[in-house]
Amino acid sequence: MPLLRPLRPDDLDALLPLQEEGAVAALAHIFPQETHPFPRTEVRARWVHELADSAIRSFAAEEDGVLVGFAATRRDELFHLGTARRTWGSGLAGRVHDELVATIAESGHRVAWLRVFEENRRAISFYERRGWVATDEVSWSLFAPHPALRRFELALG
């Protein structure tokens, strides 16, 4: 049985606190909360925009009817992946990852890609353990203080 289902606008009230808790726990060294607090309004507006964008496939992960994760793909890009802080270390993120990668591969892509904050060692380790390889491509976050994002790629099939 698939773990993921389509994300709906009515999921946002549950998704945003889940995303904020994880972002603050994982990224406070990149986005110090005293100077760069989690941008709730902007993140919600981005999700609303993404849910309306036909190029983005957004997903919710549920366990026992409770939202425990979120994810999205944009063509061959693994665009978002996050799980509830209380699930970290449970294997849930790996299961969400595997389902997302399968979705990208089933769409006919040979290579998937994503971007990770260069200072997010936890996420980089997660992806490297699953075969993702860093490229030389760097971009910068739209959110202040605009940290660097490294592109990673994964051969599919």
ABEGO torsion letter per residue (X at the ends): XBABBBBBAAAAAAAAAAAAAAAAAAAAAABBAAABBBBAAAAAAAAAAAAABAABBBBBBBBGGBBABBBBBBEABBABBBBBAAABGAGAAAAAAAAAAAAAAAAGBABBBBBBBAABAAAAAAAAAAGBBBBABBBBBABOAGBBBBBBBBBBX
